[in-house]
Amino acid sequence: MAWLSWAVPAGAAVRCSITATGPAFGVYNPLQTTPTYANGVVTATCTWMSNPSPVTVSIVSSYSTGNSGTYSTRKLLSGTSALGYNLYYDDAYSSIRGDGTGGSSQGGGSIAVSRNSPTGSTSSVIYGRIPAGQDVAPGSYTDTINVTITY
């Protein structure tokens, strides 16, 4: 999975961008009795453009539902076969990455930039989990999640 999206306000004193690498789960074994885990990373980077004083940028990130249309269980698809999974903010797998609706949460952070320190960034681990016991056909399963930051 790979995602990229950003917004740049007109006349901005800073410009921000986002890069993300989704979890690569590898081979899923339907006979395995424990979930399959994988991590990815999302990084927001802001660059000072023009402003006489330092700027602290508040970042809010939102994640789409992907193939599933819901945050409760996202779906990796291989043709018509679906493999349920989800993306989380924490390694306890309790806070679903989303847009703040449907039981999901938005992410946030702040980045300080100035003339003397013109570029700053913040990163977050994307925790992915596929629940055990899903009887699915062999294949290559994928999903596309769009990540958007606002600042």
N, C-alpha and C positions, 0 to 999 in steps of 0.2 A: 504494500500500500504506500502511496506517496501523495502528499498534499502540498498545496501552495496557494495562498491568497493573501492579499493585503489591501489596505486602504490608506490613501494619503490625503489629508485635509488640504484645501487650498490655502496658500500663504503660510504653510507650516514652518515652524522653527525647527522641526525635526522631521526626518523621514524614517519610517519603520518598515521592516519586512519580516517575513516568517519563513522558516524552513522546517520541514518535518520528515521524519522517516518512521513509517509505521512498523509495528511488530511483525517479524517474519516467523511464523509459527513452525515452519518445517513440516515434517510428516505427522499427521494426526492418526493415532491408532484407536479405532472405535472400541477395542477390547481393553484398553487401559482404564483402570479404575480411578485414576486421579486426573484433574484438569491438566490441560496443556497451557503452558505460560510462555510469553515472549514479551520483550520490551522494545519500545521505540523511543524517539526523543523529538521534542519540538523546541525550537529556539526562536525567540523574537530578538531582533537587533535593531537598534535605533541609532541614527546618525544626526548629530547637531548640524543644522543648516545655517541658521543665522538667528542670533539673539544675543544681546549684550550680557545677559546673565545666564547662569546655569538653569537647566530645565529638567524636571522630573516628570517622566512620561508614565501615565497609568495605562497599562495594557489589559484588555479584556479579550479572552479567546473563546470562540464558539466552534463546535464540531457538528457536522451534519450527521444524519442517521444512516447514510449510505444506502445499500441495497434494501434494507429492511423497512425503511419509512418509520421506524420507531426506535426509541432509546432502550426499551426494556430488554430486547435481545437483538443485536445486530446480526446480519447474515453474510457469511462468505458464500459465494455462489460458484458452482461448476455446472454450467448448463442449467437444468431445472433442479439439481440437487442443492440443498442449503445446509450449511453448518453454522450453528449458532455460536456467537462469541460476543465479547464486549471489550470496551476500552475504559480505563479507570485512571483517576488522579493518584491513587494510593495503592500501596502493596497489600493492603487489607481487602482490596477489591470491593470497596463500599461506595465510592463516589464516581458515578459514571460521567465520562466526558461528553458534554452536549452543549445545548444552548440555554439551559435553565428551565426547560419544559420537560414534561413526561418523565419526571424522576431524575433528570440529568442536572449537571452543574456546569456553569461557565468557569473558566480559569481566570487568573489575574496575576498581576505582578507590576513592578515598577522598575524603570530604568532611568538612571541619572546621566545626563550628557551636558557638556559645556565646551567652550572654546578650547580649554586645556585638556579635556578628555572627551573628544568628539564622538566616540563610538562606544556604546554599551550594549550588553545583551543579558538575557535571562533564559535559562533552559529548564525544561521539565521532562521527567521520564513519563512515557506513555506506557502504562501497565496493561497488557492484553491477556485475556484468559478465554480459553475454549472449555466449556464444561465437559466432563467425561460422559461416556455412555451414549454418544450420538451415533446411530447406525447410518452411515452415509456411504455412497458409492465412491470408489476410487476416482481421483481427478485432481485437477489444479483449481483450488478455491481462492477467489479474490473478492475484494470489496474496495470501493473508493470512498474515502472520507474527505470532505472539504473542511479545512481549518481556516477560520477568518479571525483576524485581530482588528480590534477597534481601539483607537487611542485619541 
